Amino acid sequence: MTSATPEDRAEGLVHLFLDVRLEDANEPPGLRGAIVDRLVGQVDGIGKRFGDQIDHLRSPSARRIPNAYLVDEEVVENELQAGAAGIRTARALEGVLSDPRRFEHNLAQRLAPNARWALRGEASRVPRPSTRARTLDWSLTPIPWIEDDAQWPPADAVALTDVRQLTGADGEPVRVSEEPYKGWVQIGMFELQATLATRYPDIAARQILIATGLEACDGPPPANSMPLSRTTPDLWAVCYDDLAPNLDGERARIALSSTRGPLAALIDYEGQPGAPAHDRGVGLPRFTLVPRIEVIALLGLHPETPALRHALVDHNGAAAVGRQWRGFLIHDGSYSPLEPSIHGADLLLRPDLYDILVNTIGEERIAVGVTVSHSENAPPPSAPEGHD
């Protein structure tokens, strides 16, 4: 078996990090080849620096790629931007002229560094808030089961395993207790608490997932469903009527007054321009929430300009805000860097806008949905003696 040539390795790096973005930009002629050519002479240096970074950031026995912006991604990104900077000039030399501003804008939208959503998430990060349904107060103490003598799974988590909707006092909308949003309504919350598996001693990886969300419903929600739907992240950065030209306030009112479903959605970044990998590089938040598009249209909300964080505004200022948090660092028993065991997000709505939403949907049709689950996975088998 022959070893990969420098050209093969350079093409592999471009495929790994740039394939989707180059395809989204309709493969600008010559750009892929130019990047490969610029990388060929650097692959040996990239490989050495990559190995040095890995050795520095994790123990020899670790298997996970460190959550870091590593040299392979850095150099490939630099060469993309250097090559793309000359595209319009190269086209002009070939006699192809275009509106420079429109051309540069369209190309930059597709080839811009893939950190936009990560930066918006980081700008929306806050210390872990205490706001949540009071039946979840037990979850405010993070991962207590990490202690040797602690109960697993926690009794309170077990008690909520088959509960899908909160009722009575527990079913009242959750009001925010932290400034500067005190009194706002939390229309969705999602949190993952997880520990890592370890060897010597053998300790299983454990996790608890908690999700709550306001829902429009006329009866019990479907079994095995979530109180949050799924959508793309665009609503935090693009006006709703650009995404759904036929949707206006009146159509949104009709839809919300009669249809069922969650009022908040978990964001799915899969295939989105400007979305790096979750587990390395600049990194994405594990979870992000956004209002349902009909809620945004009903209330006439739009992104801040520029869209630097998860926030929607109206003529009175901030109207809907998405918060992110992570923390409570733990390790897997090795010398690898500590990792957060808590990842969470919630979605807040200004009180006056919540009143409009209630009047549209009907107070009797709004309920607080909940999902709580727990799981456990044993540590992977140890490597045979004498093997890495």
VOGU-3710 file (C-alpha; in Angstrom, 3 decimals, decimal comma):
1> mtsatpedra> 0,000/0,000/0,000  1,516/3,324/-1,085  1,496/6,315/1,247  -0,557/9,359/0,318  1,255/11,969/-1,767  1,392/15,619/-0,661  -1,199/16,360/-3,357  -3,521/13,672/-1,950  -3,125/15,037/1,584  -3,767/18,602/0,436
11> eglvhlfldv> -6,881/17,513/-1,465  -8,027/15,635/1,634  -7,743/18,756/3,794  -9,706/20,813/1,268  -12,379/18,103/1,078  -12,614/17,883/4,885  -12,893/21,580/5,650  -14,086/23,363/2,502  -16,158/20,990/0,378  -19,577/22,303/1,403
21> rledaneppg> -18,583/25,959/1,189  -17,012/25,616/-2,240  -20,089/23,767/-3,490  -22,376/26,447/-2,020  -20,335/29,033/-3,933  -20,880/27,054/-7,169  -17,227/25,971/-7,300  -15,563/29,242/-8,380  -13,347/28,241/-11,328  -9,802/27,486/-10,280
31> lrgaivdrlv> -10,284/28,206/-6,574  -10,200/24,599/-5,323  -7,106/23,847/-7,389  -5,392/27,029/-6,244  -5,956/26,153/-2,581  -4,625/22,623/-3,102  -1,540/24,014/-4,870  -0,881/26,428/-1,999  -1,222/23,620/0,568  0,974/20,998/-1,113
41> gqvdgigkrf> 4,217/22,445/0,180  2,825/22,873/3,692  1,342/19,457/4,471  4,434/18,108/6,220  4,591/21,161/8,467  0,856/20,954/9,116  1,180/17,299/10,109  4,010/18,002/12,541  2,290/20,979/14,167  -0,965/19,019/14,377
51> gdqidhlrsp> 0,789/16,176/16,182  2,472/18,604/18,571  -0,879/20,249/19,345  -2,561/16,905/19,993  0,285/15,803/22,301  0,010/19,065/24,219  -3,769/19,046/24,562  -4,520/15,448/25,542  -2,984/12,470/27,272  -1,399/9,652/25,229
61> sarripnayl> -4,275/7,312/26,112  -7,049/9,708/25,063  -8,979/9,150/21,845  -11,101/12,298/21,504  -9,919/15,133/19,241  -9,358/18,138/21,537  -11,983/20,853/21,401  -9,598/23,398/19,898  -8,891/25,354/16,727  -6,078/23,227/15,295
71> vdeevvenel> -3,479/24,008/12,669  -5,046/21,991/9,841  -8,241/24,052/9,954  -6,338/27,308/10,469  -4,029/26,939/7,464  -6,775/25,710/5,117  -8,958/28,680/6,094  -6,082/31,112/5,477  -5,429/29,690/2,025  -9,125/29,824/1,121
81> qagaagirta> -9,329/33,502/2,000  -6,060/34,307/0,215  -7,212/32,513/-2,918  -10,727/33,959/-2,865  -9,395/37,518/-2,556  -8,165/37,376/-6,131  -11,168/35,798/-7,837  -12,715/38,978/-9,226  -9,342/40,190/-10,527  -8,717/36,837/-12,198
91> ralegvlsdp> -12,159/36,965/-13,809  -11,502/40,500/-15,062  -8,220/39,391/-16,657  -10,235/36,765/-18,523  -12,659/39,440/-19,713  -15,501/38,560/-17,322  -16,716/41,761/-15,637  -19,406/41,978/-12,959  -20,908/44,390/-10,475  -18,082/44,411/-7,927
101> rrfehnlaqr> -20,168/45,014/-4,817  -22,790/42,391/-5,620  -20,158/39,876/-6,704  -18,041/40,366/-3,573  -21,108/40,224/-1,308  -22,485/37,018/-2,832  -19,111/35,310/-2,805  -18,301/36,418/0,737  -21,643/35,117/2,005  -20,675/31,638/0,852
111> lapnarwalr> -16,943/31,667/1,527  -16,829/33,711/4,732  -15,017/32,089/7,673  -17,292/29,493/9,224  -17,559/31,152/12,627  -20,611/33,402/12,376  -22,992/31,174/14,296  -20,361/30,227/16,841  -19,665/33,905/17,541  -23,369/34,688/17,879
121> geasrvprps> -23,707/31,834/20,333  -20,735/33,044/22,353  -22,148/36,584/22,422  -25,360/35,111/23,890  -23,607/33,165/26,664  -24,507/33,954/30,282  -23,729/32,455/33,699  -25,938/29,436/34,255  -29,373/30,861/35,202  -31,645/29,433/37,858
131> trartldwsl> -34,860/30,078/35,917  -36,763/26,843/35,247  -40,023/25,162/36,207  -40,092/24,670/39,969  -40,577/20,927/39,569  -37,036/20,965/38,150  -35,431/22,664/41,153  -33,541/19,428/41,885  -31,601/19,906/38,643  -30,036/23,167/39,818
141> tpipwiedda> -27,408/21,132/41,703  -25,374/19,848/38,758  -24,592/16,164/38,341  -24,750/15,153/42,016  -24,468/11,504/40,959  -20,745/11,993/40,233  -20,147/11,240/43,912  -19,512/7,579/44,673  -22,376/7,225/47,140  -24,961/9,283/45,224
151> qwppadaval> -28,155/7,731/43,882  -28,339/6,980/40,177  -30,593/7,756/38,511  -31,808/10,640/40,707  -35,255/9,946/42,137  -36,629/13,271/40,890  -35,542/12,485/37,334  -37,151/9,064/37,525  -40,396/10,629/38,781  -40,580/12,813/35,644
161> tdvrqltgad> -39,610/10,120/33,139  -43,171/9,496/31,946  -44,460/13,056/32,481  -45,015/14,966/29,238  -47,021/17,973/30,418  -46,974/19,945/33,669  -50,275/20,746/35,354  -51,596/22,803/38,254  -49,153/25,210/39,866  -46,261/23,441/38,139
171> gepvrvseep> -47,863/24,218/34,785  -47,766/27,991/35,201  -45,524/29,829/32,701  -42,017/30,285/34,080  -40,991/33,866/34,821  -37,333/34,871/34,627  -35,620/35,642/37,916  -32,350/37,133/36,569  -31,630/40,690/35,489  -31,860/42,321/33,015
181> ykgwvqigmf> -34,805/40,121/31,968  -36,532/39,751/35,312  -40,239/39,111/34,770  -39,854/37,961/31,161  -41,409/34,615/30,214  -39,263/31,574/29,485  -40,957/29,918/26,516  -38,359/27,167/26,142  -35,437/25,597/28,000  -33,065/22,753/27,170
191> elqatlatry> -30,234/21,430/29,332  -27,913/18,437/29,149  -26,024/17,289/32,241  -23,424/14,627/31,508  -20,351/12,977/32,998  -17,583/11,128/31,150  -16,827/7,429/31,424  -13,596/6,597/33,267  -11,356/3,589/33,808  -9,607/2,715/37,070
201> pdiaarqili> -12,114/2,893/38,591  -14,704/1,894/36,006  -17,416/4,558/36,028  -20,113/4,715/33,375  -20,878/7,849/31,401  -24,179/9,221/32,633  -26,457/11,947/31,381  -29,757/13,644/32,093  -31,616/15,612/29,432  -34,202/18,210/30,442
211> atgleacdgp> -36,464/20,086/28,034  -39,415/22,364/28,714  -41,439/24,529/26,374  -44,745/26,311/25,972  -47,079/24,549/23,550  -50,345/25,310/21,832  -52,547/22,267/22,345  -56,135/21,080/22,559  -55,352/17,955/24,556  -52,453/15,757/25,618
221> ppansmplsr> -49,400/16,095/23,343  -48,299/13,072/21,274  -46,510/10,365/23,245  -42,710/10,306/22,971  -42,682/13,833/21,558  -40,627/16,832/22,646  -41,968/20,199/23,837  -39,634/21,803/21,286  -39,642/21,494/17,498  -36,605/21,788/15,198
231> ttpdlwavcy> -35,640/24,459/12,689  -32,699/26,217/11,042  -30,875/29,140/12,706  -31,789/31,717/10,053  -34,533/33,391/12,096  -31,903/34,932/14,389  -30,263/36,709/11,441  -32,819/37,009/8,599  -36,225/38,726/8,640  -39,052/36,188/8,732
241> ddlapnldge> -40,733/37,602/5,602  -37,556/36,947/3,608  -37,759/33,313/4,681  -41,539/32,985/4,238  -42,713/35,751/1,853  -46,390/34,774/2,140  -46,430/34,919/5,935  -47,695/38,073/7,620  -49,144/38,972/11,009  -52,702/37,994/10,103
251> rarialsstr> -51,754/34,611/8,649  -49,627/33,979/11,717  -52,572/34,855/13,995  -54,850/32,410/12,174  -52,245/29,653/12,334  -51,498/30,108/16,043  -55,155/30,295/17,004  -55,924/26,900/15,504  -52,790/24,762/15,105  -50,966/22,745/17,739
261> gplaalidye> -47,281/22,432/18,596  -44,342/23,952/20,456  -43,780/27,705/20,402  -39,989/27,331/20,488  -37,607/25,245/18,401  -34,177/23,708/18,806  -31,815/24,851/16,092  -30,311/22,336/13,691  -27,100/23,706/12,127  -26,606/20,771/9,760
271> gqpgapahdr> -25,601/22,062/6,322  -25,878/25,713/7,347  -23,322/28,170/5,904  -21,203/29,604/8,693  -21,665/26,560/10,946  -18,423/24,923/12,099  -18,193/21,501/13,688  -19,677/21,131/17,175  -16,695/19,339/18,638  -13,628/21,284/17,508
281> gvglprftlv> -12,367/24,566/16,108  -14,318/27,669/17,017  -17,140/25,316/17,980  -20,901/25,692/18,124  -23,092/25,811/21,218  -24,490/22,358/21,867  -28,047/23,735/21,963  -29,749/26,915/20,756  -33,440/27,879/20,770  -35,418/30,227/18,538
291> prieviallg> -39,128/31,195/18,467  -41,476/29,494/16,045  -41,685/31,577/12,856  -45,438/32,258/13,322  -44,679/33,742/16,756  -42,106/36,064/15,195  -44,506/37,108/12,431  -47,427/37,663/14,817  -45,340/39,961/17,011  -43,595/41,713/14,119
301> lhpetpalrh> -40,085/40,929/15,351  -36,868/41,184/13,380  -33,157/40,576/14,014  -30,901/43,227/15,428  -28,763/45,044/12,862  -26,128/43,759/12,650  -27,134/40,320/13,947  -24,363/39,777/16,502  -26,240/37,647/19,067  -29,448/35,681/19,516
311> alvdhngaaa> -31,888/38,555/19,841  -35,022/39,790/18,062  -36,279/43,340/18,458  -39,285/45,556/17,795  -39,827/49,311/18,058  -39,558/49,044/21,853  -36,173/47,345/21,793  -35,235/43,793/22,789  -38,234/41,492/22,394  -37,024/37,861/22,327
321> vgrqwrgfli> -33,645/36,733/23,611  -31,854/33,399/23,428  -29,372/32,605/26,197  -26,624/29,946/26,240  -24,637/28,505/29,119  -22,110/25,818/29,854  -19,882/25,002/32,781  -19,110/22,783/35,778  -15,840/21,411/34,405  -15,036/17,714/34,805
331> hdgsysplep> -12,454/15,267/33,437  -12,358/11,632/32,357  -9,662/10,583/34,800  -6,833/11,240/32,319  -4,609/14,245/31,724  -6,858/15,678/29,015  -8,251/19,207/29,451  -11,353/19,623/31,571  -14,685/19,679/29,739  -18,019/21,262/30,668
341> sihgadlllr> -20,574/18,803/31,992  -23,486/21,254/31,642  -24,720/22,606/28,292  -27,950/24,578/28,189  -30,055/27,199/26,448  -33,342/28,983/26,965  -35,589/31,421/25,123  -37,163/34,490/26,726  -40,059/36,690/25,618  -40,925/40,176/26,855
351> pdlydilvnt> -44,054/40,180/29,083  -46,194/42,487/26,922  -45,513/40,321/23,875  -46,336/37,191/25,820  -49,747/38,694/26,636  -50,378/39,195/22,899  -49,379/35,591/22,277  -51,740/34,304/24,989  -54,652/36,346/23,615  -54,017/34,921/20,151
361> igeeriavgv> -53,623/31,261/21,080  -56,081/31,250/23,973  -55,008/30,889/27,586  -56,722/27,525/27,874  -54,691/26,201/24,920  -51,233/27,050/26,282  -49,494/24,399/28,360  -45,991/23,783/29,676  -44,556/20,657/28,104  -41,670/18,739/29,647
371> tvshsenapp> -39,317/15,888/28,773  -36,818/14,404/31,230  -34,697/11,386/30,329  -31,604/9,684/31,717  -29,114/7,211/30,277  -25,894/5,414/31,135  -23,096/3,955/28,994  -20,287/1,758/30,276  -16,671/2,778/29,623  -15,142/1,456/26,375
381> psapeghd> -12,887/-1,626/26,672  -9,291/-0,945/27,599  -6,709/-1,193/24,832  -4,748/-4,479/24,893  -1,449/-4,245/26,726  1,337/-2,978/24,500  -1,034/-1,075/22,192  -1,813/2,636/22,097
//
